[in-house]
Amino acid sequence: MSYTLHPLKRQRLQRSELAVPGSSPAMIDKAADSAADYIFFDLEDAVAPPDKIKARANIIQALNDIDWKAKGKTISIRINGLDTHYMYRDVVEVLEQAGQHVDTILVPKVGVPADLYTVETMVSQIEEACALPHRIGMEALIETALGMANVEAIAAAPGRLEALHFGVADYAASNRARTVVIGGLNPDYPGDQWHFALSRMTVACRAYGLRAIDGPFGDFSDPDAYIASARRAAALGIEGKWAIHPSQIDLANDVFSPPETEVTRARRIIEELKKAEAEGKGAASLDGKMIDAASERMANNVIAVADAIVAQHA
C-alpha cells in the first residue's frame, strides 16, 4: 500500500438520488415521502429560463417548511452552471435563506478544479456570515469532455468535494456521441460505450476518497434496462444512481443494497480473519476459498453500506 492515502471524505447513503425540478412544488412535496436516500432540487437543466427565479423561491420555501431530516433525506441543490448569470444568486439566496437544511451543493459541468474553487469560496463566506450550523459539502458533475479529461485533477481538489456524478446526457453531447436514449446503449457499439468514462471517474473517486454516483437513465418506461444499467455501474464500484422518475427509486435501492447473503458472508469473513490473526496467521479459509486482508477490506465495504441502511431506517 502506498504511503499516500486518501480516506473516504464523507460516508453518505446514496443508493438512489431523486432529481426534482424546483419549478414543480407538487413534485417537491411528493419527493419528501419517497424512498429516495438523496434528493437533489434542480435549478439547472430541468428548469426553463423563465422559471429559474420562481424555482429558487420554491426550493427555499420547501427547505424551510418540510422536515427533511425527519424523513431520512439527504438534500442537495443543483445550481446553474458557472457560465450563467443564475449561478451566484442560486448559491447566495438558497444558502442565506435555507442553508441550514442543505447538505451538499451539486455543481454541474465541472471542467477544471477552479470551477469548484469558485463555488466553494462563496459557500465559505455565506457559512461564516450566516453562522450556518454545519459544513456544506460539494459534489461535481462530470459531464463534458473537458471534465473527463481533468477528472483526476478535479477529484484531487482540496476542500469540500465529496462525490463525483457521471452526467451521461451532456457527456454524450460534448463528445458528439450517437445515443438512442439517455444512458442507454447504442447497438452499433460492441458493448457499453459508457464503461470507460464510468470506470475512469470511479477510479478517480476511489483514489481521492470520494463517492462515485451514476447519473440518469432516460427511458423510465423500461425498468429492465434501468436495472441493467445500474448493475453495470455497481460492478465497477459505483454506489448509487439517479432516479429521474419515482418508479426508478426502488430499482436503484435494490441494486445498490448488498443482499443479506452478501452481508452475512462479509461478517463471517471478518470473524474468520480475527480467528486466524489470533493464531498468528495472515490468511484463512471460508467455504473452501482463501480469504486475506484484501477480503477484509471488501467485506468492510459491504458492512458499511448495510449498517448505513439500517441506521437510515432507524
Beta strands, then each sheet from edge to edge (+ up, - down):
strand 1: 16-21
strand 2: 38-42
strand 3: 74-78
strand 4: 104-107
strand 5: 137-142
strand 6: 161-166
strand 7: 211-214
strand 8: 240-243
strand 9: 284-286
strand 10: 289-291
sheet 1: 1+ 2+ 3+ 4+ 5+ 6+ 7+ 8+ 1+
sheet 2: 9+ 10-
end
